[in-house]
Amino acid sequence: MNILGYFQKVGKALMVPVATLPAAAILMGIGYWIDPNGWGANSALAAFLIKAGAAIIDNMSVLFAVGVAFGMSKDKDGAAALSGFVGFLVVTTLLSPGAVAQIQGIDPSAVPAAFNKINNQFVGILVGIVSAEIYNRYSTVELHKALAFFSGKRLVPILTSFAGILIAFVLMYVWPAIYGGLVNFGESIQGLGATGAGIYAFFNRLLIPIGLHHALNSVFWFDVAGINDIPNFLGGAKSIAEGTAVPGITGMYQAGFFPIMMFGLPGAALAIYHTSNAKHKEKVASIMIAAGFASFFTGVTEPLEFSFMFLAPLLYVLHALLTGISVFIAASMHWMAGFGFSAGLVDMVLSSRNPLAINWYMLIVQGLVFFAIYYVVFRTVIVKFGLKTPGREDEEQAATMSAASGDSAELAKQYLAVLGGHDNLANIDACITRLRLTVNDMSVIDEKQLKELGAMGVVKLGANNLQVILGPMAEIIAGQMKDIRSQD
C-alpha cells in the first residue's frame, strides 16, 4: 500500500471515534437548553446530561486509541480495540509526569511540560495505528501447545503491551520535541487569528476529494496541537471555568462552516438545477434536492460536492475559497456556534444554548448572503465557461444520471459486478459517504458504469486504492457486498 493509501486508511479509521461526538453534542446540547444560565447548577437533569456528554469529550484520547485500532484492523474485531486500550494505558502510564520523574531519576518539577499533555489524541492515534498493525500481522499466529491459550487474537494485547513499552521509551526522549513542534504549528495558525481559521477551512475542502481532511481536522478540532476546538466548545461553562475556552474565540474553526453547509451549498444546488438542460431538470432536481437537504439538515456535504467536484473542478476550487472566506468572516466577527457531527441545522440548534455560542444567529444572516453568493457565482461560472455540471453533460454522459435502485442488496450485487467481483477486491470498507476499496486490478474498473449505478464520484489513489462516493448509503452497500462474499 502506498503512503497516500495508508493515510487514507488512517483517515477512514478516525471516523470511528469521531462518530461518538454526536452523542456528546446531543446530551450537552439538551443540557444547555434546559439550564442555559446555570449550565447544570440550577437543574439536576441538565447537570446529568451535561456530565454524561462530558464523559465522552473528556476521554477522546482513549477513544481515538480504541477507535483507530478497531477501524484499521483487517476484520474490525474487538480484540484490536482491546489492544488499543491496553497500549494506551501502558504508554500514558509510563509517560505520566510522576513516572517520568521516577524513571529518569529527576525532580518532578524538572519534568518537561510536554508530559503533562501526554493524554492526548495524537498519542491515541499513534497507539491505535500500532495496535492495528500488530493485530493484522499476529492475530492468526499459533504458539506452541504449552502456550496455545495465548495464540491468535489473545496474543495481540500481550504484544501490544510490549509495543507500548517501546513506544513509551521512544516518546520519553522525542515527545518533548514532537509536542513543541505541534504546539508551534498550532500557535502559528492561532497567531494568524481569523486569517488562520480561513486558511484551515480552505484546505479542509481541498482535501475532501482524497479523504485526508480528517487528518487535518484532527489538528484543529482536537488536542493534537493544543487547539482542541470541538471538545473545548462542547465543554461550555466547564471549559470557560478551566480557562481552556474563550467566548468569541473558541469555535472559530467550526462556526464559519454553518453558512456554507446550511446555505451556500444549497444555493449552488439551485444554480446547478437552473442551468441544467430542460429535458434533464427532473433528474437533476431529484439529486440536488436530496443532496441539498442532507447538507442543510445534517451538514453531510459530500453527495452534493461530488456532483460537481470532478465535472467542474473550477467550481470546487471556488467552493473551497468561499468556505475559507466564510470561516474567516465568522471568526473575525466573533459569531460562534459549534458541532459534534457537522455544521448542519441539527448541530446549530443543539449548540445555540451553549455559553460559548456567541451571536450564533448571525451565522444564519451570513448564510443567507452566502446562499446568494453561491447561486450567482455558480450560475455565472457554469454559463460563462460552459461547464458540464449535472444535466449539462453530453448525451452519453447524461445517461449516467439514473437514480440508484431502492433495493440495497440488488444494488450491492451490481456494484460488485462492475468492480470485477470479489476476486478483484482485496478489501471492502466504507466510511460515512464512500466505499473504500483495495482492488487487485484497477484496469477493470469502469467509472461510467459505476456512475450509471448512482455513484457520485470515483477516486483512484495509486495502483490499488479506490473510493466510490455513494452518499449516506455507502456503509449499507459495503455491508451487503461483504454479506454476498460470505454467502459465496
PyMOL commands that set and color helices and strands:
alter all, ss='L'
color gray80, all
select helices_A, chain A and resi 3-18+21-34+44-57+60-72+78-94+97-104+108-110+113-117+121-138+145-150+152-191+194-206+208-210+213-221+229-234+237-242+257-274+278-298+302-308+313-333+345-351+362-385+395-401+408-418+422-424+442-444+447-452+474-487
alter helices_A, ss='H'
color red, helices_A
select strands_A, chain A and resi 425-430+434-439+457-461+465-469
alter strands_A, ss='S'
color yellow, strands_A
deselect
rebuild
show_as cartoon
